[in-house]
Amino acid sequence: MFAPSLTELANKYGTDKGTEGPSDQWGAHNYTDVYEPYFEKLRFAPINLLEIGLGVHGENWPTRIAHGRNPQGGASLKTWYDYFPNAAIYGADINAAPHLDNDRIKTFVFDQGNAQQLQAFANSINNIQFDIIVEDGSHRPDHQQITLGFFFKMLKSGGLYIVEDLMDNGLGDDLEEAGLHACGDFKKTRTVLKEFQKTGKFGTPHALLDPDYLAKNIENLRFHVPHRVAVVEKVRWKRVKARIVGARTRLRWQPDSEKLCIIRKK
Ligand SMILES: C[S@@+](CC[C@H](N)C(=O)[O-])C[C@H]1O[C@@H](n2cnc3c(N)ncnc32)[C@H](O)[C@@H]1O
């Protein structure tokens, strides 16, 4: 009777943007509860949506999310397809995913860290403008920043650009843990954007393409810390918590631990 929520669809297909992920072995991010208030006004509109990073197997990136309920990958594209029944959906990845193409989904291959490849993609779709762009690719700071700088120009006025999975993976961070997602030449994207939020200037060194255009065209940006609920039996959790932090200490979110940035264009 009621249309499913974005989180219900994300859980059905097994993207980690929902609350369940593809399997018990994969932590989910609960981004969709954050997205739905931004997206619901557009639900039935004939929008153009682009997602970069589809979660598909291939020789160019060792994708691990494609398993469990999401064996072929592309769970998030399938989620957008159902949630936005009138949208044209563009997906791009460094691994090819033609098996995801259908009447409203079209997939492309590019390396998001390569500006020439981004330009070739833009030309191939006649430089159309998007209402929503979701960036869920390599999560490397240089890639996130090149992609943001490039694709912000392809966003409509009032459109939303989302950078997912802000990590501690840039200059000055302990990069070992970030593995393939790390790049020590530039500040992490959270820091670059937070400095802009506070001062009007992007943190340096950064890899943003055309930062002046970006600075002039950002209406606002919001950082989010999606909630993750510890799945521990209640009584036991209370005991564990008391032992770790002391009975009178409250658990709080770590400062600068936001995972999402949602940017609106003027
Ligand atoms: C976390 S998965 C995306 C998950 C998917 N959005 C979902 O929610 O189900 C990340 C994807 O980014 C792709 N990727 C990694 N590096 C890339 C690059 N340089 N350019 C484009 N895509 C890249 C990987 O191949 C992988 O499929």
The ligand as an SDF file (V2000), in Angstrom:
LIG
                    3D

 27 29  0  0  0  0  0  0  0  0999 V2000
   32.1290    0.6310   -2.1510 C   0  0  0  0  0  0  0  0  0  0  0  0
   32.0020    0.1260   -3.8130 S   0  0  0  0  0  0  0  0  0  0  0  0
   30.4980    0.9520   -4.2800 C   0  0  0  0  0  0  0  0  0  0  0  0
   29.2660    0.3610   -3.6510 C   0  0  0  0  0  0  0  0  0  0  0  0
   27.9580    0.7340   -4.2700 C   0  0  0  0  0  0  0  0  0  0  0  0
   27.8260    2.1520   -4.4940 N   0  0  0  0  0  0  0  0  0  0  0  0
   26.8180    0.2830   -3.3800 C   0  0  0  0  0  0  0  0  0  0  0  0
   26.3630    1.0790   -2.5540 O   0  0  0  0  0  0  0  0  0  0  0  0
   26.4050   -0.8680   -3.5170 O   0  0  0  0  0  0  0  0  0  0  0  0
   33.2620    1.0650   -4.5910 C   0  0  0  0  0  0  0  0  0  0  0  0
   33.3670    0.9310   -6.1060 C   0  0  0  0  0  0  0  0  0  0  0  0
   34.2450    1.9590   -6.5590 O   0  0  0  0  0  0  0  0  0  0  0  0
   34.9440    1.4770   -7.6920 C   0  0  0  0  0  0  0  0  0  0  0  0
   36.1820    2.2430   -7.8820 N   0  0  0  0  0  0  0  0  0  0  0  0
   37.3570    2.0920   -7.2220 C   0  0  0  0  0  0  0  0  0  0  0  0
   38.2660    2.9340   -7.7020 N   0  0  0  0  0  0  0  0  0  0  0  0
   37.6740    3.6360   -8.6860 C   0  0  0  0  0  0  0  0  0  0  0  0
   38.1250    4.6640   -9.5720 C   0  0  0  0  0  0  0  0  0  0  0  0
   39.3780    5.1230   -9.5330 N   0  0  0  0  0  0  0  0  0  0  0  0
   37.2320    5.1720  -10.4650 N   0  0  0  0  0  0  0  0  0  0  0  0
   35.9520    4.6970  -10.5280 C   0  0  0  0  0  0  0  0  0  0  0  0
   35.4850    3.7230   -9.7170 N   0  0  0  0  0  0  0  0  0  0  0  0
   36.3220    3.2010   -8.8020 C   0  0  0  0  0  0  0  0  0  0  0  0
   35.1990    0.0020   -7.3750 C   0  0  0  0  0  0  0  0  0  0  0  0
   35.3950   -0.7560   -8.5450 O   0  0  0  0  0  0  0  0  0  0  0  0
   33.9340   -0.3950   -6.6080 C   0  0  0  0  0  0  0  0  0  0  0  0
   33.0300   -1.0380   -7.4720 O   0  0  0  0  0  0  0  0  0  0  0  0
  1  2  1  0
  2  3  1  0
  2 10  1  0
  3  4  1  0
  4  5  1  0
  5  6  1  0
  5  7  1  0
  7  8  2  0
  7  9  1  0
 10 11  1  0
 11 12  1  0
 11 26  1  0
 12 13  1  0
 13 14  1  0
 13 24  1  0
 14 15  1  0
 14 23  1  0
 15 16  2  0
 16 17  1  0
 17 18  1  0
 17 23  2  0
 18 19  1  0
 18 20  2  0
 20 21  1  0
 21 22  2  0
 22 23  1  0
 24 25  1  0
 24 26  1  0
 26 27  1  0
M  CHG  2   2   1   9  -1
M  END
$$$$
